[in-house]
Amino acid sequence: MNVRFGKRLGALRKGQDWTFIYLAEHSGMDDKFLRDLEHGEKEPCLNTLDVLAKSFDMSMSELLKGI
């Protein structure tokens, strides 16, 4: 599940043409944590999912679509 979410996060980030640094600044999260999420090495909690969904201007269900 973590790897699938990481792939989804990476696709969304790259689709916006955002760097890890930009997403970190935009979301208020640490860029190292975001890298670990994208590589499936960390598991996102509900709060993290909510913050990321808002960063991409979408709902949590849209964020998790296809996972």
Sequence and secondary structure as in RCSB ss.txt:
>XXXX:A:sequence
MNVRFGKRLGALRKGQDWTFIYLAEHSGMDDKFLRDLEHGEKEPCLNTLDVLAKSFDMSMSELLKGI
>XXXX:A:secstr
 HHHHHHHHHHHHHHTT  HHHHHHHHT  HHHHHHHHTT S   HHHHHHHHHHTTS HHHHTTT 
